[in-house]
């Protein structure tokens, strides 16, 4: 364990000493928040007003929707960014030096996974704080303590799931240029697959079915249910129940399968099961790497 923690500490130092890597880990979040605040917030607010009328709480609802989705996406992009340390080590032949040292290969690999998990958790939690401050100063409310604990627990699960999946993918990458291309592709696609750029309900049915398979989309839906519980109550308190149900399905607050709503517990179980699968596949990958 001491060897693993030493390697983890080394990976953390390598990541946080690279100021550009740390900066860009936060920059993607700030860019999306900025673009949303400048261009998308008013458009979505006006669209919602046409559905329920000009009532208080609409901006609070819209802000909560985008921030919940952004938080889910952030767990993926930051976890992937943290694994750049492993790719750089492979690109610069540092990993080869580790392999010939008297160290278990499993410990080396585990150190990359743990450091990525720690970095992803720290950056995601900082992002959560920034998002809560943004919502509050935009006229919304802070999460209740119990809701905040649920969000933190879910964020940690999402980071673990994302880290396991991203490690599995990144283990096949051998160069920084290939990693940069991969990061661009995943960073672009995950925003659409989690429904933070375009509401899920306006996409073609085939795309909606694909989204309902993506674990990050389920994480975003659960986070939305927590973030949006109070603003939904405020905005739709006098609206027909059908309007509320239509909005929740359109904006990915709930998922339905054959017309039946998937419960948050089921989505959480699905996310946990996929996390276990990703971890097992990662272990298999490590064994394969050892055989090589």
C-alpha positions as CSV (number, residue, x, y, z in Angstrom):
1,X,0.0,0.0,0.0
2,X,2.9,2.4,0.8
3,X,4.3,1.9,-2.7
4,X,0.9,2.6,-4.3
5,X,0.4,5.8,-2.2
6,X,3.9,7.0,-3.1
7,X,3.1,6.5,-6.8
8,X,-0.3,8.2,-6.4
9,X,1.4,11.2,-4.7
10,X,3.9,11.3,-7.6
11,X,1.1,11.3,-10.2
12,X,-0.7,14.1,-8.3
13,X,2.4,16.2,-8.2
14,X,3.0,15.7,-11.9
15,X,-0.6,16.7,-12.7
16,X,-0.9,19.7,-10.4
17,X,2.6,21.0,-11.3
18,X,1.4,21.3,-14.9
19,X,-0.5,24.5,-14.6
20,X,-1.9,24.4,-18.1
21,X,-3.4,20.9,-17.4
22,X,-5.0,22.2,-14.2
23,X,-6.2,25.4,-15.9
24,X,-7.8,23.6,-18.8
25,X,-9.5,21.1,-16.4
26,X,-11.5,24.1,-15.0
27,X,-11.6,26.1,-18.3
28,X,-14.1,23.7,-20.0
29,X,-16.5,24.1,-17.1
30,X,-16.1,27.9,-17.1
31,X,-16.6,28.1,-20.9
32,X,-19.8,26.1,-20.8
33,X,-21.1,28.2,-17.9
34,X,-20.2,31.4,-19.7
35,X,-21.7,30.4,-23.0
36,X,-24.9,29.2,-21.2
37,X,-25.2,32.5,-19.3
38,X,-24.6,34.6,-22.4
39,X,-26.6,32.8,-25.0
40,X,-28.7,29.9,-23.8
41,X,-30.2,30.9,-20.4
42,X,-32.6,33.5,-21.8
43,X,-33.6,31.4,-24.7
44,X,-34.6,28.5,-22.5
45,X,-36.3,30.8,-20.0
46,X,-38.4,32.3,-22.7
47,X,-39.3,28.8,-24.0
48,X,-40.4,27.8,-20.5
49,X,-42.4,30.9,-20.1
50,X,-44.5,30.0,-23.1
51,X,-45.3,26.8,-21.4
52,X,-46.2,27.9,-17.8
53,X,-46.4,31.7,-18.1
54,X,-44.2,34.4,-16.7
55,X,-43.8,33.3,-13.1
56,X,-41.0,33.4,-10.6
57,X,-38.4,30.6,-10.4
58,X,-38.0,30.0,-14.1
59,X,-34.3,31.1,-14.2
60,X,-33.7,29.1,-11.0
61,X,-35.1,26.0,-12.8
62,X,-33.1,26.6,-16.0
63,X,-29.9,27.2,-14.1
64,X,-30.4,24.0,-12.1
65,X,-31.0,22.0,-15.2
66,X,-27.8,23.0,-17.0
67,X,-25.6,22.8,-13.9
68,X,-26.7,19.3,-13.0
69,X,-25.9,18.1,-16.5
70,X,-22.6,20.0,-16.5
71,X,-21.6,18.4,-13.2
72,X,-22.2,14.9,-14.7
73,X,-20.2,15.7,-17.8
74,X,-17.4,17.2,-15.7
75,X,-16.8,13.9,-14.0
76,X,-16.0,12.4,-17.4
77,X,-13.8,15.1,-18.9
78,X,-11.7,15.7,-15.7
79,X,-11.1,12.0,-15.1
80,X,-10.0,11.6,-18.7
81,X,-7.7,14.7,-18.4
82,X,-6.1,13.3,-15.2
83,X,-5.1,10.1,-17.1
84,X,-2.9,12.3,-19.3
85,X,-0.2,11.6,-16.7
86,X,-0.2,7.9,-17.7
87,X,-0.2,8.7,-21.4
88,X,2.7,11.2,-21.0
89,X,4.6,8.5,-19.0
90,X,4.1,6.1,-21.9
91,X,5.0,8.7,-24.5
92,X,8.2,9.7,-22.7
93,X,9.1,6.0,-21.9
94,X,8.8,6.7,-18.1
95,X,6.3,3.9,-17.8
96,X,8.9,1.5,-19.3
97,X,11.3,2.5,-16.5
98,X,8.6,1.7,-13.9
99,X,8.0,-1.7,-15.5
100,X,11.6,-2.8,-15.1
101,X,11.8,-1.5,-11.6
102,X,11.0,-4.0,-8.7
103,X,7.4,-2.9,-8.6
104,X,4.2,-4.9,-9.2
105,X,2.6,-3.8,-12.5
106,X,-0.8,-3.9,-10.8
107,X,0.4,-1.3,-8.3
108,X,1.6,1.0,-11.0
109,X,-1.7,0.8,-12.8
110,X,-3.7,1.2,-9.6
111,X,-1.8,4.3,-8.8
112,X,-2.9,5.9,-12.1
113,X,-6.5,5.0,-11.4
114,X,-6.5,6.3,-7.8
115,X,-4.8,9.5,-8.7
116,X,-7.3,10.1,-11.5
117,X,-10.1,9.4,-9.1
118,X,-8.7,11.9,-6.6
119,X,-8.2,14.6,-9.2
120,X,-11.6,14.0,-10.7
121,X,-13.2,14.1,-7.3
122,X,-11.4,17.3,-6.2
123,X,-12.1,19.2,-9.5
124,X,-15.7,18.0,-9.6
125,X,-16.4,19.1,-6.0
126,X,-14.8,22.5,-6.7
127,X,-17.0,22.7,-9.8
128,X,-20.0,21.9,-7.7
129,X,-19.2,24.8,-5.4
130,X,-18.8,27.2,-8.3
131,X,-22.2,26.0,-9.8
132,X,-23.9,26.5,-6.5
133,X,-22.5,30.0,-6.1
134,X,-23.7,30.8,-9.7
135,X,-27.2,29.5,-9.0
136,X,-27.4,31.4,-5.8
137,X,-26.2,34.7,-7.2
138,X,-28.6,34.3,-10.2
139,X,-31.5,34.3,-7.9
140,X,-31.8,30.6,-7.0
141,X,-31.4,28.7,-3.8
142,X,-28.6,26.6,-2.4
143,X,-29.1,22.8,-2.1
144,X,-30.4,21.6,1.2
145,X,-27.8,19.7,3.3
146,X,-29.4,16.3,2.7
147,X,-29.6,17.0,-1.0
148,X,-26.0,18.2,-1.1
149,X,-24.9,14.9,0.6
150,X,-26.8,12.9,-2.1
151,X,-25.1,15.0,-4.8
152,X,-21.6,14.5,-3.3
153,X,-22.1,10.7,-3.1
154,X,-23.4,10.5,-6.6
155,X,-20.5,12.7,-7.9
156,X,-18.0,10.3,-6.3
157,X,-19.7,7.3,-7.9
158,X,-19.7,9.1,-11.3
159,X,-16.0,9.9,-11.0
160,X,-15.2,6.3,-10.1
161,X,-17.3,5.0,-13.1
162,X,-15.8,7.5,-15.4
163,X,-12.2,6.8,-14.2
164,X,-12.7,3.1,-14.7
165,X,-14.1,3.5,-18.2
166,X,-11.6,6.2,-19.3
167,X,-8.7,4.1,-18.0
168,X,-9.9,1.2,-20.1
169,X,-10.0,3.4,-23.2
170,X,-6.8,5.3,-22.4
171,X,-4.8,2.1,-21.8
172,X,-4.7,1.6,-25.6
173,X,-3.4,5.1,-26.2
174,X,0.4,5.5,-26.7
175,X,1.0,9.1,-27.7
176,X,0.0,12.6,-26.5
177,X,-1.3,13.5,-29.9
178,X,-3.7,10.5,-30.0
179,X,-4.8,11.3,-26.4
180,X,-5.5,14.9,-27.4
181,X,-7.7,13.7,-30.3
182,X,-9.5,11.3,-28.0
183,X,-10.1,14.0,-25.4
184,X,-11.6,16.3,-28.1
185,X,-13.9,13.6,-29.4
186,X,-15.1,12.5,-26.0
187,X,-15.4,16.1,-24.7
188,X,-17.6,17.0,-27.6
189,X,-19.8,13.9,-27.7
190,X,-20.4,13.6,-24.0
191,X,-22.1,17.0,-23.8
192,X,-24.7,15.9,-26.4
193,X,-25.0,12.4,-25.0
194,X,-25.8,13.8,-21.5
195,X,-28.2,16.3,-23.0
196,X,-26.6,19.5,-21.7
197,X,-26.4,21.2,-25.1
198,X,-29.7,20.1,-26.6
199,X,-32.7,18.8,-24.6
200,X,-33.0,15.1,-25.1
201,X,-36.7,15.3,-26.1
202,X,-36.0,17.2,-29.3
203,X,-33.5,14.6,-30.6
204,X,-34.5,11.8,-32.9
205,X,-35.9,8.7,-31.2
206,X,-32.8,6.6,-32.3
207,X,-30.5,9.1,-30.6
208,X,-32.7,9.2,-27.5
209,X,-32.5,5.4,-27.2
210,X,-28.7,5.6,-27.5
211,X,-28.5,8.3,-24.8
212,X,-30.5,6.1,-22.4
213,X,-27.7,3.5,-22.6
214,X,-24.9,6.0,-21.7
215,X,-24.1,5.9,-18.0
216,X,-23.3,9.7,-17.8
217,X,-26.8,10.4,-19.1
218,X,-28.3,8.5,-16.2
219,X,-26.1,10.3,-13.7
220,X,-27.2,13.6,-15.2
221,X,-30.8,12.6,-14.9
222,X,-30.4,11.7,-11.2
223,X,-28.5,14.9,-10.5
224,X,-31.3,16.9,-12.2
225,X,-33.9,15.3,-10.0
226,X,-32.0,16.4,-7.0
227,X,-31.0,19.9,-8.2
228,X,-34.4,20.6,-9.8
229,X,-36.7,19.3,-7.1
230,X,-37.4,22.7,-5.5
231,X,-37.5,24.8,-8.7
232,X,-39.8,22.3,-10.3
233,X,-42.1,22.7,-7.3
234,X,-42.0,26.5,-7.6
235,X,-42.5,26.8,-11.3
236,X,-45.1,24.1,-11.9
237,X,-47.1,24.4,-8.7
238,X,-50.1,25.9,-10.6
239,X,-49.5,24.1,-13.9
240,X,-51.3,20.9,-15.0
241,X,-49.5,17.7,-14.1
242,X,-49.2,16.9,-17.8
243,X,-47.2,20.0,-18.3
244,X,-44.7,19.0,-15.6
245,X,-44.4,15.4,-16.9
246,X,-43.9,16.7,-20.5
247,X,-41.2,19.1,-19.3
248,X,-39.4,16.4,-17.2
249,X,-39.3,13.9,-20.1
250,X,-38.3,16.6,-22.7
251,X,-35.4,17.8,-20.7
252,X,-34.0,14.5,-19.5
253,X,-35.1,14.8,-15.9
254,X,-36.7,11.4,-16.2
255,X,-36.2,8.6,-18.7
256,X,-39.0,6.3,-19.9
257,X,-38.7,2.8,-21.3
258,X,-41.7,1.6,-23.3
259,X,-43.7,4.4,-21.7
260,X,-42.8,3.5,-18.2
261,X,-40.6,5.9,-16.1
262,X,-37.3,4.5,-15.0
263,X,-36.9,5.2,-11.2
264,X,-33.9,6.9,-9.8
265,X,-33.1,3.7,-7.8
266,X,-33.0,1.7,-11.1
267,X,-30.8,4.3,-12.8
268,X,-28.5,4.3,-9.8
269,X,-28.3,0.5,-9.9
270,X,-27.6,0.6,-13.6
271,X,-24.8,3.1,-13.0
272,X,-23.3,1.0,-10.2
273,X,-23.5,-2.2,-12.2
274,X,-21.7,-0.5,-15.2
275,X,-19.0,0.8,-12.8
276,X,-18.4,-2.8,-11.6
277,X,-18.2,-4.0,-15.2
278,X,-15.7,-1.2,-16.1
279,X,-13.5,-2.1,-13.1
280,X,-13.6,-5.8,-14.0
281,X,-12.7,-5.1,-17.6
282,X,-9.9,-2.8,-16.4
283,X,-8.5,-5.7,-14.3
284,X,-8.7,-8.0,-17.3
285,X,-6.9,-5.3,-19.3
286,X,-4.1,-5.1,-16.7
287,X,-3.6,-8.8,-16.8
288,X,-3.4,-8.7,-20.6
289,X,-0.8,-5.9,-20.3
290,X,1.1,-8.0,-17.8
291,X,1.1,-11.0,-20.3
292,X,2.6,-8.7,-22.9
